[in-house]
């Protein structure tokens, strides 16, 4: 196998067609549009990002692996110069495209040789949170006996298969994961909200209004503790720009949207949603904590789960940041 190094955004652009071919069935985090938004908005200096193109003996690309270089926090070791798949704290999962028939052992050996020749004086390869079914996990397992990979600790990412059961008369029963008590609480909260005004979900894509929906997302998400400790997205201009790029992207490999739950004419909960192939992702969410007793956040998630399971375009859905 052979490797080629592609530096920065220009290098990424040169890989676009091969990247699309390799990532057709991959997760959101291995898609070209996602990686482009990361490289444009979530890296301090373009010199810190590049991509290893790994090809077979015939010259056909079998994997494209991002390599972000910087001093980053690596567990109890503190800050070390590292090669990683990315390090922004709002990037909760990492992956890259690799051919389904590629030999992970051979790709891993080739990648490690390329890492050792890299000009950056790295001390550790730090690959963060990965789905167990991801290409990153496949390669990490293959390389484990060759080099220790330092991985960040995180709660598991909950992924549901959208199995469609039917009742006795053939109607789809879209959601059976909610306990009876939680279901009762959600119905009670919905009745209370409906007493204050009509309850409905509106989306940026259906209204063709990205900017005002993003502004409302930022406002609602910051109403509670996230706003108080300045961890809300409105205090993170680079991640806000990252979101906006995904929302405005006219891309075949993913679609991003913002949904708002309205009570009357006031938005009380919000979600940043992304679809990629047969997957639907709930990437970020927030709610007006003044109405916490009515559980608008849980209510909106319940609605999204029902809607997604009933939609035959999707086979799986992910809550991304946890169960």
N, C-alpha and C positions, 0 to 999 in steps of 0.2 A: 504494500500500500504506500501511498505518497501523500504529502501534505503541502498545502499552499497557504500562506498567510495573507489575509485581507484586512487592511487597516482602516478603521474609522467608518464614517457614513458612506464614503465613496466606495470602500471595499465591500460594505454591506450591499449597496445598490448593484454591484457587479454580480452578486450571488442570487439576485432576486428570482430568476426563473428556476434555477436549480433548487433553491430553497422551497419554492412553491410546490415543486414536484415531490420533494422529499417529505413535506409536512402535510400532505393532503388529508391524512387520517390522524394527525397528531393532535395533542391537546392545544388549548389556547396559547399556552406559554412557549410553544415551539413554533408559532406562526410568525411569518415574516413581518406583518403589520405590527404585531405586538413588540417584536424585537426592535423594529425601527423606531417606535415611539420611546422605548426604553433608552436606546442609544442617543436619540435626539434630546431627551428632556431629563433623564435621570442619571446622567453622568456629568461630572464637573468639567472634565476636559476630554475632548474627542480622542486625544492620544492615549487615553486609558482603555479604549475598547478596540477589539479586533476579533477576527473570526478565523478559525482553522477549518479549511476545506479539506476533507479527507476523501481520497479517491481510490478506487480499485486499480488493478494493473492495466485495465483498459482505459483508464482516465475518467471513468464515470463517478460522480460524487456519491458517496455512501453515507456521509454525515457532515454536518456543519456545526461546529462547537464554538460558542462565544467564549471569549477570554477577556475578562475585565481585570485590570491591574490597579491595585491601590493597597495602602495599609488599612486593614479592616480589623474589627474585633473578632477574635477567634477564641471563643469560650474562655477558659481559665488562663489561656496563654497571653491574653491582652491583645494589643494591636501588632499585627505582623504584616509584612509585605506578602500579598497573596495574589494568586490567579483564581478568579471566581466566575460564576455565571451571572453575577450582579450582586449588589449589596444594599440597594435602597430599602429601608424598612417597610415601605408599603408594597414591595414586591414579595408577595407571600409564597409564591411557588416558582420553580425554575425548571426549564426543559429546553430541548433543542431538537432539530429534525435528524432522524437517522433512518436509513432504509430498513424495512421490516425483515429483509433477508440478510442484513449485514451480520458479520461475525463479531459480536461485542469484544471477544478476546483480541482479535486482530486489530480492530479499531482502537481498543484501549492501549495496546502496545505502541501503535503508531502515534497516538495522541501524546503518550508519556514522552516519547522521543522528541516530539515537537515542543512540548513544555520545557524539557531540559535544555533545548537550544534557544529558548526565548530570551530576548535581551533583558527583560525585566528581572531584577534580582529577587525573585520570589523565594519564600521559605516554606510556604504551605499552599496546597490546593484546597480551597475552601468552597465546597459546593453546598449550598443551603438546602432549604426544604424542597423535597421532591415527592411526587406521587410514586407509589411503589410500582405502578404500571408504566411509568414514564421512560423515555429513552435515557434520560440522565441516570435514573436508578439502574437500568440495565447495564449501562457502561460502568457505573460506580461499582456494582457488584463484580463485574468482570475484572476490574482493575484492583480490587481490594487486596488480592494477594501480592500485587506488585508495588503498591504504594498506599499508605494510610491516607484516607480522605477525612478531613475534619468536617463534620456536619453540624449544622445548627439544630438545637433542640426545639421542637414545636409540637403543638397538639396535632392530632391527625386531621386531615382534611376530609370532611364528610362528603361522599359521593353516593347518590342514589340512582339505581336503575329505574327507568320509568316503565315498570311493568304495568300493563293495563288490564286489570281484572274487570269483569262485568257482573252485573247482578242478574237476577232470575229472568228479567225481561230484556237483557242485552245492553243495558245502559252502562257506560263506563263508570267505575268507582275509582276516581282519580287519586285519592289520598287516604291511606289508612295508617299513617305513622303518628298521628296526633292522639294523645291519650284522651279518654272521655272527659276528664276534669279540665284539661287544657281546652278541649273543644267547647265545653260549656262556658268557660271563661271568655273565650274569643267571641262566642255568640252574644254573651251578655255585654261585652265591651262594644260590639258592633251596634247593638240596640241603643246603648247610651250615646254613641257617636251619632247615630241616625236621628236621635232626638234633638241634636244640635244643628243638623243640616244634612243634605244628601252626601253619601259616601261613595266615592268613585276613584278609579285610578286613571291618570292621564300620563301619556308618554311623549317624550321629545320627538321621536320619529313620527308618531301619528299627527302631531301638531306642527311638524316642520319648524321647530323653535328651540334649537340647541342652546343658545346663549342664555335665554331666560330660565330654562329648565336647569341648566348648570348653576345659575345664580341661586335658584331656590334650593337645589341640592346642598350647596355650600351653606346656605342660611340654616336649613333644618338640621343638618348634621352637627352644626356648631351650637345648637341651643342648649345642650347639656354639658356633661363632664368633658367631652372632647374640646368644646370651645373654651371651657374654664382652664384646662391645662395646656391649651394651644397645640393640641395634637390633631385637631380637626383639619380637614383638607383645605379649608380656606386660609389656613396659616402655612400651607405648604405650596408655594407658587409653582415649583417645578412639577409636583404631582398634579396640580390643577391643569397645567399646560399639557401634561401627559394624557389626562382624561379627555381634554378638549380635542387633542389630535385624534384619539380613537373615535370619539363621537363624530368627528367631521370626516373621517376616512371613508372614501368610497372604495372599499376593498372587498374582494371576493372571499377572503379567508376569515373575516370576522365582522360582526356588527355589534356596535356598542349603543346603549340607550340609557336614558334616565327616566325612571318612573316616579311619579309623585302620587301619594294617597291624599286625596282632598276630603275634608269635611266642610261642606258648604263651599266657600271660595278660599279657604285657607289650607295650604299644604301642611300636613301633620306628620308625614313619614316619607322616606325617599329611598330609592335603590339605584345603584349603578350596575346595570345588567350587561352581559356580553354573551353572544352566541358565536360558536365556532364549529362548523360541521354539525355533527349530531349531538353536540354538547351545549348545555345552557349553564351559565355561570352567574351567581349572585356575588359580585366582587366587593361592593361596599354598600353600607346601608346606615340609616340614622332615623331618628324620630324626635318629635317634640316632647321633651321630658316633662312638660307641664301636664301632659295627658297620659303619663306612664301607667296609671291605674287602669286605663282602658286598653292597654297593650297594642297601640297602633303598629309598632314595629313587628310584633309577632303576627298580628292580623295580616299585614302586608306580605310577610314571608309565606304565610299559609296560603294566601291568594296566589302568589307566584308559583308555589309548589303545585297547587291544583291546576293552574293554567298550563304549566310546563308539562306535567304528566299527561294531560289530556291532548297535548299537541303532538301529532304523529311525526313532526319533523325532528324530534329529539329522542334519543335513546338514554341519555344520562344527564343528570343535573348536579351541579356542585355548589356548595355553600362556601367554598374556597377557604375561608379563614377559620373554619371549625364547625363542629356539629351543631 
